Amino acid sequence: MNVDWAAQGSWGVRMDWGPAGAEALAPGSAVVVVVDVLSFTTSVSVAVARGTQVLPCPWHDERAQRMAERHDAERAVARSKASARQPWSLSPAALRHAPAPARLVLPSPNGSAISSAVTTAPVAAACLRNASALAQWIRAQGWGTLDQPVSVIAAGESWPEQPILRPGIEDWLGAGAVVSALARHGAGPLSPEATAAQAAHDAVTDLPDLIRNCASGRELATMGFAEDVEIAVEIDSSTVVPVLREGAFADAANTR
């Protein structure tokens, strides 16, 4: 997508949704921040904190297995298919309790697909656990200005059996958390989209309770993964800043 009106070119902090939004905003960005609270970027934050390099993968099929073999990595499976032999999945709780591999291929049709598709700017993984730490790191790089803009992408979800973006409120508020933290550290000016996300986040008085009770939170609880939601709402509990370098997310403190 190459249309001027979609690029939010007059702003230092920008915000949009899904793969199309990332495609529109990534060119010219100093960094693209992907937000997929339930659960890709939360899973990445947990795994990277334990020393694992995470390779994003858009597919849940044999291509993920080939990627794992090619990179001498373990492969995460669907939540429902985790086992003692293959305990890694797109579940922050599973990744917290399983052995920490050196490298892990993490398939995801939302956050992982966006992360893999951005090729014109560095990519960082943000969630409610690390929004403040990530904002501090971004500002330390001198990013978040008109000349070095930050683009925050809310991943969203897909409707069951339909390839249509569902604007998950958890990602909207996660993006707002990042924007709010960036603004506190002097980033800007904010685009109207980023301003709206910040306002939505700042207006919530009990963010964990809202995430637990939103559609995506209730979906995970119904599936038996309420612990994933509880990990996702550990607000600013992590100082890890996962940055995608050479195809894998690793902590910015340990990458160059």
C-alpha positions, 0 to 999 in steps of 0.5 A: 500500500502506497497512499499518502493519506494512509501513511500518517506522515505528519506525525512522530508517533503513528498507529494503525491495525493489522498487516495492511496498517503495517504495510502503510506505516512501515516505510520511513519508520525508525521502528515498527512496534507490533502489539498482540496482547493475547498472545503473540507479543506477550509470549515473546516477552516471556520467552525472551526474558528466559533467554530464548530467541524467538523466530516469528512464523506466519504458518502453523503447517510444515513450513514452521517445522522446516523453519525450525529444522533450518535454524536448529530451533524448537517449534511451538505448536497450537495451544491444544496440541502441547505435550510433554514431548513438545511443551511450547505453544502460543501460550505465555503460561506454557512458555513460562513453565516449559524448558527454555530452548535457545531458539524457538519458532513461534507460529502466529497468524497475527502478530507473528505474520506482521513481524515477519512481513515488515522488512523496511524498519526494525521491529519491536514486540510490545505488550502490557508487560513491557510498554514502559520499558519499550518506550524508554528504549525507543526514546533512548535511540532518539526515535519518536520524532517527525524525522524518526517516527515510531509506528505502533501496529495493533495486530487484532484478531480474525473472526472464526473461519473468516479472514476478516480483521477483528479489532481486538480491544486488548490490542487497541489498549496495548497500543494505547499503553505504548503511545501513552508511555512514549508521550510521557517520555517526550515523543511526538507529535501524535497522529490522530490514530495514536491520540485516540489509542492513548486516550482509550488506554488512559481512560480505563481505570481497571485495565486487567479486569477489562482485558479479562472480560473482553471477548478475547480474554473470555475466549481464552478462559473458555478454552482453559487458558485463563493463566495466559490472560493473567500473564498478559495483564502483568502491567509493566512487570518486564524490562525486556525489549524484544527486537527482531534482528536477523530473523529472531526476537532477542532482548535489545540489551543483548543485541547490537 
